[in-house]
Amino acid sequence: MLILMRAQATRPEIDAVLDHVRQHGYQPIELPGAERLAIGVLGSNPIGVRDHVVGLPGVVDAIPVSKPYKQVGREWQPERTVVDVSGVRFGGTEFSVIAGPCAVEDEAQLTSTARAVRAAGAVMLRGGAYKPRTNPYSFRGLGAAGLELLVRAREETGLPVVTEVLTPADVELVADRADMLQVGTRNAQNFSLLEAVGQAGRPVMLKRGLSNTVEEWLLSAEYVVSQGNRDVVLCERGVRTFETATRNTLDLSAVPLVRSLSHLPIVVDPSHATGHRHLVAPMSLAALASGADGLMVEVHPNPDEALSDGPQSLTFEQFGELMDELRRVAEALHRSLS
């Protein structure tokens, strides 16, 4: 529920409403707006407190929030959220590209990739230190050593780093090294992890689960935001369907749909979505045209020898060509790359 306060409501009137909500067992959250303050009410069936607050001084009305995801929905906050990750902004007017290897393999591989993607125009570096793999015998990352290599690459190139965290126990270590924490598709409904990253004090990249509906995805974001962290960027990376010609089915319709339902920024990962490098560029251009706030693209110095996801990784040359195409399409759409 949202309690709408008068534009001229005084601080004592606002505090009285907050106290009243707490006394009835609900959690109030102040939501300053351009014209007036609103107070969000969280808890089970908060509509029950409506009759108790509508007559209080300074209150205009109390209206229900129909969606199950409260804080990430447009009903709660009509204005779009802009998430700042060490100077890189998602949710504004610019289109931001994140690029790097699927997995951190060694210093030479990571450093050369970081230099190449920065030169081509990427503004953030991705790289997995911890890798959740379906096959337990596949390469599962360098762990803490991989995090240190990401730190060195950031120091050399100036690119902020996003990397995946797998368990609540790893959140503190990863948050100390990375600029942004990624929750991958396999953990999209790991609610303990979502709460932990929500408490970590870092922006969060939340990928859509393999078979998540949009509502389930937004409810996962709600878990993060409910812990006080509003810096969440959603990532559409394809969903599992009957189709086997691609790794997943990229749901680009989710981009404008999510923008209509939520104020959170949304980016697209065409690499994991398609599984084929020749499909990454066309899906990247389509993501830009659909209104996405950015991309996350896998790039490797020698994809055929990559320890993880080589078939979907671009070479340095291919990534450079993609960035040139993105600039031309962005100009036609009256947008710009950050």
Wavefront OBJ file of the C-alpha trace (Angstrom):
o trace
v 0.000 0.000 0.000
v 1.051 3.588 -0.645
v 0.095 6.428 1.652
v 0.105 9.712 -0.258
v 1.017 12.752 1.836
v 0.078 16.338 1.063
v 2.791 18.406 -0.579
v 2.734 20.696 2.471
v 2.816 17.864 5.046
v 5.007 18.760 8.002
v 7.688 16.578 9.509
v 5.608 15.917 12.657
v 2.666 14.836 10.478
v 4.888 12.471 8.486
v 6.418 11.017 11.667
v 2.957 10.498 13.139
v 1.934 8.438 10.099
v 5.161 6.409 10.264
v 4.581 5.665 13.947
v 0.964 4.717 13.282
v 1.986 2.216 10.602
v 4.591 0.644 12.902
v 2.099 0.367 15.749
v -0.111 -1.771 13.517
v 2.752 -4.167 12.774
v 3.789 -2.966 9.332
v 7.043 -1.590 7.920
v 6.873 1.977 6.531
v 9.329 3.306 3.938
v 9.557 6.973 2.968
v 9.449 7.571 -0.790
v 10.265 11.194 -1.638
v 8.807 12.297 -4.977
v 9.102 15.319 -7.209
v 5.859 16.805 -5.924
v 5.058 15.073 -2.645
v 6.179 12.368 -0.239
v 4.637 8.902 -0.287
v 4.966 6.271 2.411
v 5.167 2.644 1.314
v 3.695 0.070 3.683
v 5.166 -3.447 3.648
v 3.744 -6.504 5.330
v 1.050 -9.121 4.941
v -2.255 -7.549 3.836
v -1.290 -3.928 4.637
v -4.604 -2.692 3.217
v -5.964 -3.379 6.704
v -4.217 -0.263 8.019
v -5.854 2.024 5.451
v -8.851 3.036 7.524
v -6.527 3.933 10.396
v -4.373 6.403 8.428
v -6.588 8.127 5.855
v -7.941 10.498 8.492
v -4.566 11.486 9.913
v -3.304 15.057 9.357
v -1.287 15.441 6.157
v -2.647 12.284 4.463
v -4.282 12.629 1.023
v -5.105 8.963 0.366
v -3.947 5.379 0.858
v -4.030 3.173 -2.218
v -3.323 -0.551 -2.660
v -0.358 -1.820 -4.696
v -1.721 -4.585 -6.908
v 1.545 -6.303 -7.896
v 3.152 -8.837 -5.531
v 6.528 -7.183 -6.140
v 6.123 -3.895 -4.297
v 9.373 -1.931 -4.147
v 10.610 -2.779 -7.655
v 7.292 -1.998 -9.339
v 6.209 1.136 -11.192
v 3.242 1.561 -8.853
v 5.688 2.090 -6.001
v 8.127 4.263 -7.971
v 7.069 5.694 -11.351
v 10.499 7.234 -12.116
v 13.204 4.940 -13.492
v 16.076 4.031 -11.210
v 19.601 4.853 -12.373
v 22.198 2.488 -10.946
v 25.738 3.863 -10.721
v 28.534 1.277 -10.691
v 31.769 3.137 -10.009
v 30.826 5.799 -12.548
v 29.075 3.526 -15.080
v 25.345 4.297 -15.177
v 22.499 1.953 -16.060
v 18.979 3.265 -16.525
v 19.771 6.697 -17.909
v 19.953 7.773 -21.531
v 23.195 5.986 -22.424
v 23.736 2.369 -23.489
v 26.486 0.646 -21.473
v 28.422 -2.410 -22.659
v 30.003 -4.917 -20.272
v 32.464 -7.355 -21.813
v 35.062 -9.928 -20.873
v 35.695 -13.653 -20.642
v 33.182 -16.115 -19.260
v 35.811 -17.403 -16.830
v 39.050 -15.926 -15.531
v 41.705 -18.421 -16.637
v 45.030 -16.676 -16.044
v 46.494 -13.184 -15.863
v 47.552 -12.971 -19.522
v 44.108 -14.011 -20.787
v 42.252 -11.590 -18.523
v 44.564 -8.619 -18.970
v 44.684 -8.859 -22.757
v 40.901 -9.133 -22.892
v 40.408 -6.180 -20.552
v 42.683 -4.017 -22.681
v 40.933 -5.063 -25.897
v 37.376 -4.495 -24.722
v 38.282 -1.139 -23.191
v 39.915 -0.037 -26.449
v 36.778 -1.046 -28.348
v 34.497 0.928 -26.030
v 33.318 -1.369 -23.242
v 32.853 0.423 -19.921
v 32.859 -2.564 -17.540
v 34.766 -5.841 -17.305
v 33.044 -9.153 -16.675
v 34.829 -12.339 -15.673
v 33.889 -15.356 -13.597
v 36.132 -16.267 -10.672
v 33.535 -18.723 -9.362
v 31.704 -20.716 -12.041
v 28.574 -22.802 -11.454
v 28.851 -25.671 -13.930
v 26.353 -28.375 -14.779
v 29.171 -30.910 -15.059
v 31.170 -31.128 -11.796
v 34.302 -32.011 -13.775
v 34.220 -28.858 -15.904
v 36.441 -25.880 -15.094
v 34.801 -24.138 -12.148
v 36.970 -21.052 -11.885
v 40.044 -19.935 -9.953
v 38.087 -18.764 -6.925
v 39.787 -16.194 -4.721
v 42.837 -16.143 -7.012
v 40.561 -15.161 -9.885
v 39.207 -12.265 -7.850
v 42.733 -10.946 -7.363
v 43.337 -11.079 -11.112
v 40.151 -9.078 -11.657
v 41.422 -6.476 -9.192
v 44.700 -6.187 -11.117
v 42.870 -5.854 -14.434
v 40.752 -3.055 -12.966
v 43.848 -1.271 -11.674
v 45.466 -1.422 -15.113
v 42.471 -0.537 -17.288
v 40.192 1.450 -14.968
v 37.231 -0.771 -15.878
v 34.846 -1.538 -12.986
v 34.377 -5.260 -12.422
v 31.263 -7.435 -12.219
v 31.609 -11.062 -11.189
v 29.348 -13.822 -9.951
v 28.900 -14.855 -6.342
v 27.597 -18.364 -5.661
v 26.969 -18.671 -1.941
v 26.111 -16.385 0.989
v 29.450 -17.367 2.559
v 31.342 -15.836 -0.407
v 29.448 -12.533 -0.520
v 31.743 -10.572 1.788
v 34.918 -11.610 -0.065
v 33.493 -10.959 -3.530
v 31.948 -7.648 -2.451
v 35.344 -6.541 -1.170
v 36.925 -7.108 -4.599
v 34.194 -6.427 -7.173
v 32.305 -3.261 -8.061
v 29.126 -5.216 -8.794
v 27.864 -8.619 -7.663
v 26.248 -10.923 -10.191
v 23.587 -13.450 -9.218
v 23.485 -16.021 -11.988
v 20.557 -17.848 -13.496
v 21.002 -20.944 -11.341
v 20.783 -18.825 -8.196
v 17.966 -16.533 -9.322
v 15.693 -18.064 -6.670
v 18.333 -18.776 -4.041
v 16.586 -16.521 -1.544
v 19.307 -16.714 1.109
v 21.858 -15.512 -1.441
v 19.528 -12.766 -2.681
v 19.132 -11.457 0.859
v 22.895 -11.656 1.431
v 23.770 -9.613 -1.664
v 21.043 -7.185 -0.672
v 22.967 -6.531 2.527
v 26.420 -6.338 0.903
v 26.437 -2.659 -0.029
v 27.264 -3.280 -3.709
v 25.152 -2.934 -6.866
v 23.687 -6.254 -8.005
v 23.269 -7.747 -11.479
v 20.350 -10.192 -11.276
v 20.038 -12.634 -14.145
v 16.697 -14.182 -15.046
v 16.326 -17.793 -13.943
v 16.359 -20.550 -16.559
v 12.591 -21.037 -16.377
v 11.515 -17.905 -14.503
v 8.428 -15.974 -15.458
v 8.857 -12.207 -15.468
v 6.912 -12.003 -12.215
v 9.184 -14.562 -10.525
v 12.220 -12.637 -11.749
v 10.908 -9.361 -10.347
v 10.055 -11.056 -7.047
v 13.696 -12.193 -6.849
v 14.712 -8.561 -7.316
v 12.276 -7.704 -4.528
v 14.273 -9.945 -2.185
v 17.401 -7.875 -2.855
v 15.651 -4.517 -2.582
v 13.836 -5.579 0.596
v 17.233 -5.685 2.322
v 17.780 -1.982 1.630
v 19.758 -2.261 -1.621
v 17.950 -0.439 -4.440
v 20.900 -0.695 -6.874
v 19.701 -3.690 -8.882
v 20.164 -4.188 -12.628
v 18.135 -6.962 -14.255
v 19.709 -9.136 -16.956
v 17.692 -11.023 -19.578
v 19.816 -14.024 -20.662
v 17.290 -16.283 -22.332
v 14.962 -18.929 -20.942
v 14.756 -22.667 -21.428
v 12.250 -23.793 -24.067
v 11.793 -26.802 -26.364
v 14.145 -25.220 -28.943
v 17.568 -26.889 -29.228
v 19.096 -24.896 -32.128
v 20.163 -22.222 -29.638
v 21.417 -22.582 -26.087
v 18.344 -20.741 -24.747
v 15.518 -18.685 -26.217
v 16.249 -14.970 -25.906
v 13.072 -13.231 -24.756
v 13.593 -9.704 -26.049
v 9.931 -8.936 -25.419
v 10.888 -9.000 -21.732
v 12.828 -5.745 -22.185
v 9.911 -3.402 -22.955
v 7.644 -5.479 -20.704
v 9.938 -5.145 -17.699
v 10.402 -1.446 -18.397
v 6.629 -1.041 -18.172
v 6.366 -3.046 -14.942
v 9.517 -2.037 -13.057
v 11.675 1.026 -12.563
v 14.867 -1.082 -12.477
v 17.355 -0.965 -15.395
v 17.575 -4.004 -17.665
v 20.463 -5.298 -19.778
v 20.721 -8.263 -22.154
v 23.248 -11.112 -22.299
v 23.153 -12.360 -25.920
v 26.096 -14.714 -25.380
v 24.419 -17.060 -22.887
v 21.074 -16.577 -24.589
v 22.149 -17.865 -28.007
v 25.222 -20.000 -27.365
v 26.611 -19.176 -30.827
v 28.991 -16.308 -31.535
v 27.496 -15.593 -34.983
v 24.181 -14.802 -33.289
v 25.614 -12.456 -30.664
v 25.898 -9.364 -32.891
v 22.363 -9.438 -34.375
v 20.816 -10.071 -30.948
v 22.930 -7.278 -29.461
v 21.622 -4.818 -32.040
v 18.074 -6.037 -31.417
v 18.558 -5.560 -27.665
v 19.591 -1.959 -28.253
v 16.565 -1.390 -30.472
v 14.222 -2.979 -27.901
v 15.153 -0.359 -25.300
v 17.662 -2.248 -23.166
v 20.022 -0.208 -20.990
v 23.093 -2.215 -21.951
v 24.719 -5.526 -22.855
v 26.872 -8.169 -21.228
v 29.014 -9.867 -23.908
v 31.590 -12.646 -23.646
v 34.962 -11.989 -25.290
v 38.073 -14.202 -25.330
v 41.518 -13.913 -26.994
v 41.165 -17.434 -28.427
v 37.590 -18.732 -28.064
v 38.439 -22.168 -29.468
v 40.733 -22.750 -26.489
v 38.481 -21.182 -23.822
v 37.930 -23.245 -20.693
v 34.300 -22.121 -20.538
v 31.726 -21.114 -23.184
v 34.140 -20.774 -26.108
v 31.510 -21.293 -28.846
v 29.597 -18.179 -27.778
v 32.602 -15.918 -27.114
v 33.641 -13.210 -29.573
v 37.204 -12.619 -30.677
v 38.722 -9.182 -30.093
v 38.156 -8.296 -33.755
v 34.528 -9.424 -33.682
v 33.861 -7.424 -30.544
v 35.357 -4.317 -32.106
v 33.118 -4.746 -35.144
v 30.097 -5.192 -32.874
v 30.849 -1.959 -31.027
v 31.062 -0.086 -34.334
v 27.674 -1.480 -35.378
v 26.155 -0.572 -32.012
v 27.312 3.031 -32.399
v 25.669 3.315 -35.809
v 22.380 1.827 -34.601
v 22.437 3.942 -31.442
v 22.815 7.080 -33.544
v 19.830 6.084 -35.677
v 17.794 5.590 -32.509
v 18.959 8.923 -31.052
v 20.852 7.112 -28.309
v 24.539 6.984 -27.474
v 26.986 4.476 -26.043
v 28.461 5.353 -22.676
l 1 2 3 4 5 6 7 8 9 10 11 12 13 14 15 16 17 18 19 20 21 22 23 24 25 26 27 28 29 30 31 32 33 34 35 36 37 38 39 40 41 42 43 44 45 46 47 48 49 50 51 52 53 54 55 56 57 58 59 60 61 62 63 64 65 66 67 68 69 70 71 72 73 74 75 76 77 78 79 80 81 82 83 84 85 86 87 88 89 90 91 92 93 94 95 96 97 98 99 100 101 102 103 104 105 106 107 108 109 110 111 112 113 114 115 116 117 118 119 120 121 122 123 124 125 126 127 128 129 130 131 132 133 134 135 136 137 138 139 140 141 142 143 144 145 146 147 148 149 150 151 152 153 154 155 156 157 158 159 160 161 162 163 164 165 166 167 168 169 170 171 172 173 174 175 176 177 178 179 180 181 182 183 184 185 186 187 188 189 190 191 192 193 194 195 196 197 198 199 200 201 202 203 204 205 206 207 208 209 210 211 212 213 214 215 216 217 218 219 220 221 222 223 224 225 226 227 228 229 230 231 232 233 234 235 236 237 238 239 240 241 242 243 244 245 246 247 248 249 250 251 252 253 254 255 256 257 258 259 260 261 262 263 264 265 266 267 268 269 270 271 272 273 274 275 276 277 278 279 280 281 282 283 284 285 286 287 288 289 290 291 292 293 294 295 296 297 298 299 300 301 302 303 304 305 306 307 308 309 310 311 312 313 314 315 316 317 318 319 320 321 322 323 324 325 326 327 328 329 330 331 332 333 334 335 336 337 338
